[in-house]
Each structure stands twice: as structure tokens, then as C-alpha cells.
Amino acid sequence: MPEPMRPSPGSVLLAALVVAAADLLDAIVVWVVIFQQSTVQRILQSIARGLLGQDAYRGGNATAALGLGLHILIALGWTLVFLALLLRWPRLRAWMSSTRGAVMAGLVYGAVVWLLMDCVVLSLSRARFVPPTVPWFWIQLATHPFVVGLPISLILRWGSRHATAVAPARIRETARGNG
């Protein structure tokens, strides 16, 4: 049975922030830079739309800020789901024991996150889900493994290894009266 992985709280937060930034940057590159069909403010408002509906587009910077906060919260949520799976599923811990396994787990997890976001989360919110007939669905399915799943798995793996390596040194310092 693989040893329990215990990522540090800092690594969990770091993973969530990296995912939020990478996913937002992905949307900005696609919609603002490549397609030139949106603005950063509108992208953030579209996130707030899940909570506010169409009114999100009339709220200016306030609803854009709400969208950013929700985006970070959602990234933290998906990071915590992965953490819960990691703590409870020995097979995932076994995969995560190697870099290759962590990469594979992250890529799969990222695709699953997009499918669950589109089919479940967006459908339950005031936003609209993206049908597979729209290119954005496939763009998201192709990028989520890299901008969501991979950072979560690699940062949590690093955070687990770092926490394990640092803990014995802290115990020795505390025993000597230095901590």
C-alpha cells in the first residue's frame, strides 16, 4: 500500500492559484488574442454569469472582480477534489509516486474536470454549457489537461515530497530546542 501523500496547505493553495491563472490566461489567449471576440472584463463577467445570469454583463468591474474571485474559488475546489481523491485512493497515490504517473493522472484529471464543468457545473448554474458541436468545447477538452490537471497533480506531488522531506528536519530542530 502506497504511503499517504500529505501535500502542504501552501502547495494546495499554490496549485489552485496556478490553475486559476493558467486557465484564465488560456481563455484570454483564445478569445481576446486569437479570435478577437472578447475582452478580459467580459471573460471574467462570463464566469460571474454562472451566479448572476445575464446581469453579470451589466455590472462592470464589480462583476468582473466577482468572476475572478469565483474563478479562483472554482480552481481551489478542483484542487481540493484531487486532494481528496489522493488521500483516499491508494491507486492514485501509487500513480503519483512517479513523475510519469503524476503527469498521466494530471492529464486525465484535467480532461475529467472539463467534462464535469461543462456537463454538470455549468448546467446547474445560470451559465450555459458548451455543446460538443462548438469548437470551444474541444479547445477546452484539449487544454484543461495541461492548464488544470497537470499543475494540480505536479504541484501536489511536489508539495507532498517537500512536506515529507522537511518534516524530519523540523522534528530534529524541535527536539534540540531550536524550534
SVG drawing of the C-alpha trace seen along z (x, -y; Angstrom):
<svg xmlns="http://www.w3.org/2000/svg" viewBox="-30 -49 49 51">
<polyline fill="none" stroke="black" stroke-width="0.4" points="0.0,0.0 1.5,-3.4 2.4,-5.8 -0.2,-8.5 0.6,-11.7 0.1,-14.8 0.6,-17.9 1.2,-21.0 -1.6,-23.6 0.8,-26.0 1.1,-23.6 -2.7,-23.2 -3.1,-27.0 -0.3,-27.3 -1.8,-24.7 -5.2,-26.5 -3.6,-29.8 -1.5,-28.4 -4.6,-26.7 -6.7,-29.8 -4.0,-31.9 -3.3,-29.3 -6.9,-28.7 -7.7,-32.4 -4.7,-33.0 -5.8,-30.2 -9.2,-31.9 -7.6,-35.3 -5.3,-33.9 -8.1,-32.1 -10.9,-34.7 -9.0,-38.1 -5.8,-37.4 -6.7,-34.7 -10.4,-35.1 -10.5,-38.8 -14.1,-38.3 -14.0,-39.3 -12.2,-41.3 -10.7,-40.3 -13.5,-42.0 -16.1,-40.1 -14.4,-36.8 -14.4,-37.4 -18.1,-38.6 -18.9,-35.4 -17.6,-33.5 -19.9,-35.6 -22.7,-34.8 -22.9,-31.4 -24.1,-33.1 -25.8,-36.2 -27.1,-35.2 -27.1,-37.9 -26.9,-40.7 -23.2,-39.9 -22.6,-41.7 -24.1,-44.9 -22.0,-45.1 -18.8,-46.5 -15.6,-45.9 -17.6,-44.7 -18.9,-41.7 -15.5,-41.1 -14.0,-41.1 -16.7,-38.7 -15.9,-36.5 -12.2,-36.5 -13.0,-35.5 -15.3,-32.7 -12.7,-31.5 -10.1,-31.2 -12.7,-29.5 -13.5,-27.0 -9.8,-26.3 -9.4,-25.7 -12.4,-23.4 -11.0,-21.2 -7.7,-21.2 -9.4,-20.0 -11.3,-17.3 -8.0,-16.0 -6.5,-16.2 -9.5,-14.2 -9.0,-11.6 -5.3,-11.5 -5.8,-11.0 -8.5,-8.3 -7.5,-6.3 -4.4,-4.1 -4.2,-3.5 -3.9,-7.3 -1.2,-7.5 0.7,-4.7 0.5,-6.6 1.6,-9.8 4.7,-8.2 6.4,-8.7 6.7,-11.8 5.3,-9.9 2.3,-8.7 1.7,-12.2 1.7,-13.5 -0.7,-10.8 -3.0,-11.3 -3.0,-15.1 -3.7,-14.8 -6.7,-12.5 -7.9,-14.6 -7.8,-17.8 -10.0,-16.2 -12.4,-14.9 -12.6,-18.4 -13.6,-20.0 -16.3,-17.3 -17.7,-17.7 -17.6,-21.5 -19.4,-21.5 -21.9,-18.8 -22.6,-19.2 -21.4,-22.5 -22.4,-24.8 -25.7,-23.0 -26.6,-23.6 -25.5,-27.3 -27.0,-30.3 -24.3,-29.9 -24.8,-27.7 -23.0,-24.5 -20.9,-24.2 -22.1,-21.5 -19.6,-19.3 -20.6,-20.8 -18.9,-24.1 -15.1,-24.4 -14.7,-25.9 -15.7,-22.5 -12.8,-20.8 -10.4,-23.6 -11.3,-23.3 -11.0,-19.5 -7.6,-19.8 -6.2,-22.5 -7.7,-21.5 -5.4,-18.5 -2.4,-21.0 -3.7,-24.1 -5.8,-22.4 -4.9,-18.7 -1.2,-18.8 -0.4,-21.7 -2.6,-20.3 -1.0,-16.8 2.6,-18.0 2.3,-20.8 0.6,-18.5 3.2,-15.8 5.9,-18.3 4.1,-19.6 3.9,-16.1 7.5,-15.3 8.6,-18.7 6.5,-18.3 7.9,-14.8 11.5,-15.9 11.1,-19.0 9.2,-17.3 12.1,-15.2 14.4,-18.2 11.7,-20.2 11.3,-17.3 15.1,-17.2 15.2,-21.0 12.3,-20.9 13.9,-18.1 17.0,-20.1 15.0,-23.1 15.6,-25.2 12.0,-25.2"/>
</svg>
